[in-house]
């Protein structure tokens, strides 16, 4: 499925961060430079930015169009109209104290949440809710940090009284997907969108006629292309464990849960009461 993040309500900086995973190395260098030097980017010419990032003018233009802008001028105007406080910069330099290092993470999480909400499309979100609410059975999978998000998704489904399973083992996820069919929903969660196991899960689900939903940070990934509905989480972090990205994914899961509760508050409350009463005797 192709995801369109070009809506006029999407902040320019959010759109740039959202396309970082699918840019080439040269294009990503331009996008990161512009995000770090927004005021300069608004004043500079395309040739000047190309020179500053050691790329061609064509590469700058291609990056702009990949991000959904008509051209370089369109991107500059969008950045100029964006509130300055909405654009956070990260120097990448070591923090002077542990508290400052913690502050950097808090800022990254805040930015990830703002950007993820910024690219969240109402129609796409509604389609995701319909898939979940109407599914006969839901299977959700993810590995590594995304596996934690998958387990959270599973717990939210159980709290809604929905039939759902979420095997932790990646091979079991593929085996469960092979047993799905029309009317079922298979959910795959992967920030990169290129991890092989979630891709295999959705491939198997598609072959069996099940509906597919994914939560990913890469709207052009192999995983996104296999999904009927794609929810994009936006984050830009260095390192092997993107913490802000995981929280953005978790927040999307909680947003789905909250919206489903709002659709049918009485059944949700009844299910919650039954579960509380079931575990109450175990409380100390």
N, C-alpha and C positions, 0 to 999 in steps of 0.2 A: 504494500500500500504506500502511495506517495503522500507525504505529509506536507501541507502548505503552511508555512510559518510567516507568510508575508502580510498578514492582516495589518491594517493601519493602526490598530490599538496596541500592537506589540512593540515595546520600546526597541529602539535601534540597537542598543548595547546588548539587550537580551537576544535579539535575532542573531547578532554576531556570535555570541557565546554558544547559541544553540546549534550553529552550523560548524563549529570548530572541529568536531570529530570527523566530518566528511570532507574537509578541505585538504588539499595537497600541502606538503611541508612549506612550500613557498607562499601559498595563499594563507596558511595559518600564521606564518610569520608576519604578514601584513595585518591580518585581523588583530593579532595580539598587540602589535605596535600601536594600532589605532585605538584599541581599548585602553592601553596604558597612557596614551598621549592624545586624549580626546580634543583638548583645546587646540593643540598643534594641528591635528587632523582637519579640524574645521577651517583653519586658516591656510593650510598648505595646498599646493597643487598636487595632482595625481603623480606627476613626474617627480616631484620632491619626495613624496612618500615612497615611491618606487626606488629612488636612490637611497633613501634612509634605510630601507629594508633589503637592499641589494637584490631587487627583482625587476622585471620589466613592467612597463606601463600596462601591458596586456594582462599580466598576472593580477595587478591591482583591480582592474576592471572585472576580470573573471571572478575574483573573490566577492566583489560587490554584487554581482549578478547571482552567484551561488547563494548568497545570503538573502536573496529575494528583492534586491533593489534594482531599479532600472539602470542605474549607472553610478559613477563616483559622486556626481553632484547630488543625486537623490539620497545617497548615504550621508553625505555631509549635512544636508538640510535636516535629515532625521535626527542626527546626533546633536545639531544645534538646538533643536526644539525640545530635546530631552532635559529634564531637570538635572542640574549638576550633582545634587546630592544622591541621585539614583545611580551615579556612576562611581563605583569603587575601584581603587587602584591597589595593586599589591606589588611592592617593590622587589619581593623575592629575597631581600636581605635578611640575615639572621636577626631574630628579635633579641632585645637587650635583657629581657627577663622572661620567666615562665609565664607570668600573667599576660605579657604582651603576645607571647606565642599562642596562648589560649584565646586572646582577643582576635588574632588573625583567623583562627578557626571559626569563631562566632561570626565574624564578618563574612567569611566564605559561605557559611550556612545561610546567613541572611540573604546574601546575593543569590545563592542557588534557589532559595524559596521564591524570591521576587521574580527571578528569571523564569522559573518553571511555571509560576502562575501567569507570567506575562505571555507565554506562548501557548497557554491552555485554551483550546478552542471549544466554545460552548457546544457546538453540534457534535464534535468528536467525543466530548465528555458524556453527552447524552446517549450516544451510541454505545459507549462502554457500559453505562448503567443499564441500558436495555439488554445487552448481551448477558450481563451478570444476573439480572433479575429474571430473565426468561430461560436460563439454562436449566436443563434437567439435572445435569451434573457438571461440576467444575473441577478441573485438574490444574494445579498451579506448580510451576517449577522455576528453579533458579539455582545457581551455584555460587560458592564463595560469599561475598558480601550481599549479593542479590538473593542468595538462598535465605538469608535472614529476613529480607523483605518478603519473599515468597511465604515464609512461615507466618508473618504478620498478616498477609493477605488471607491465608487459610483461616487464621483465628477470627478475622473480621467476618468471613463468610459463615463460620460456625455460629457466631453471635447473632447473625441474621437468620439462622435456621436454614441455611442453604446447604445442599449436599455438596461436599467438597473434600478433596484429598490433596496432600502435598508431600509426596515422598521426598526424603532428604537425599537419598542416593540418586545420582544422575542417571544411571542405567535404569533404575526403577521408574524414573520420570518418563523415559522413552517408552518403556514397557506399558505404563499406564496410558500414555498417549495412543499407543497402538490399539487399545481396547475402547477408545472413544468412538463416537459416531455422530450422525446428524442430531441436532438438539443439544449436544454437549458443548462445553466451552473449555478451551485449553488456554491458559495464561502463562506466558513466559516473561521472565524479568531478567534483564541484562543491561547494565549501563553502556558497555561497549557495543553491544549488538552483534558482536562477531564471535563470541564464545561458542564453540561447536555444539555443546550439549543442548542449550536452549534452542538453537537453530534446528537440530535434529528432532527435538520435541515438537516444534511447530510443523516441520515437514511431515512428520508422522500423523499429526492431527489433521492437517489439510488433506492428506491422502485418504483419511477415514471419513471425511465430510464434516468434521467438527468445526465450530466457529473458533476464531483465534483472536487473542488480544495480547499485546505486548506493552511493557513499560521499558523504555530504553532512552539512552542519551544520544543515540545516533539515528536520526530519522531516515537516513539513506542506507542503513545497514541491511545485511542479509536477513536479519530477524524482522526488521520493520517491513521488508518487502513481502514476508510471509503472513503478516498479520492483517486481519480484517479491520482492526482498529488499533491505532498506535497512540499511546500517551507518552509525551516527550518530557523527560526530566533534564534540566539544564544545570551543568556545573563545569567549572574548569579548575582542576586541581592537579598537582604533581604527586607522583608516588603511586604505589601499587594498590592502595586501599583508599579510594576517594570517599572520605567520610561525609562531606557535604552532599555528594551525589546520592549516597545511601539515604540520608535524611530527606532529601527531595523526593526520592522514590517512596519512602515511608509515608510522607505527607500526601502524596497522590493516592496511596492506598487508603489512608484515613479519610481523604476527601470523598472517595468513592463510597466508603462506609457511611459517612455522615449524610451524603446525598440520598443513599438508599433508605436510610432510617427516615429522612424527611419525607420521602415518597410514601412510605407506609409506616407511620409512627406507632400505631396500635399493635400490629403483629410483632414489631421489633421490641416493643416494651414487654409484651407477653413472653417472648422468647428469653429476653434478659431476666425476667423474674423467675422463670422456670430454672434457668441455669444457676442463678443466685441461690434459690431454695435448695437446689441439688447439692451445692458445695457448702452451704451454711453449716451443716453439722460438723464439717471438718475444721471450722474456724475455732481458734483458741480464745 
